[in-house]
Amino acid sequence: MNNRRLITTLSPEAKIGSWLYFTDLFAILLGLAIFILTHELFGYLFLKVVYGIVIAIIAIWSVIRPRNNPFKRNYQVVAFAFKRNKSIYHMVNKKEILFYEDEELQREAPIFDTTQKYNI
């Protein structure tokens, strides 16, 4: 009998550090590229520094995995929130459920109604 050890820690993503993946590095480099392309819009050095800090915070926040959905990153969660169909996913309250149940009961035709008398 072959005794083989199964490795359960395999990940399809390339890991660079202890928590940094290749896609995370790409998102951080994208933030750096946005900063390099747009930092000339600010004339004062202080505003450029503040803008760079804000871009760095946003880039690092976007690659952190949220606690309520650990398989996604924050930028994926935000993208999902913007592209989801809001007419399908909504909170349903008890009044709506009772309304739709009453509506369904009124639309259904009875199979055999014993309350009516038939003249044969």
LINWO-V504369 format. One record per backbone hydrogen bond with DSSP energy under -1.0 kcal/mol. NH is the residue of the N-H (numbers start at 1). CO is the residue of the C=O. Records with the same first field share a line. If there is no record, write none. Layout:
NH: CO ; CO
This chain:
16: 20
17: 20
22: 14
25: 21
26: 22
27: 23
28: 24
29: 25
30: 26
31: 27
32: 28
33: 29
34: 30
35: 31
36: 32
37: 33
38: 34
39: 35
41: 38
42: 39
48: 44
49: 45
50: 46
51: 47
52: 48
53: 49
54: 50
55: 51
56: 52
57: 53
58: 54
59: 55
60: 56
61: 57
62: 58
72: 69
74: 64
75: 62
77: 73
78: 74
79: 75
80: 76
81: 77
82: 78
83: 79
84: 80
88: 85
89: 85
97: 93
98: 94
99: 95
100: 96
101: 97
102: 98
103: 99
104: 100
105: 101
106: 102
107: 103
108: 104
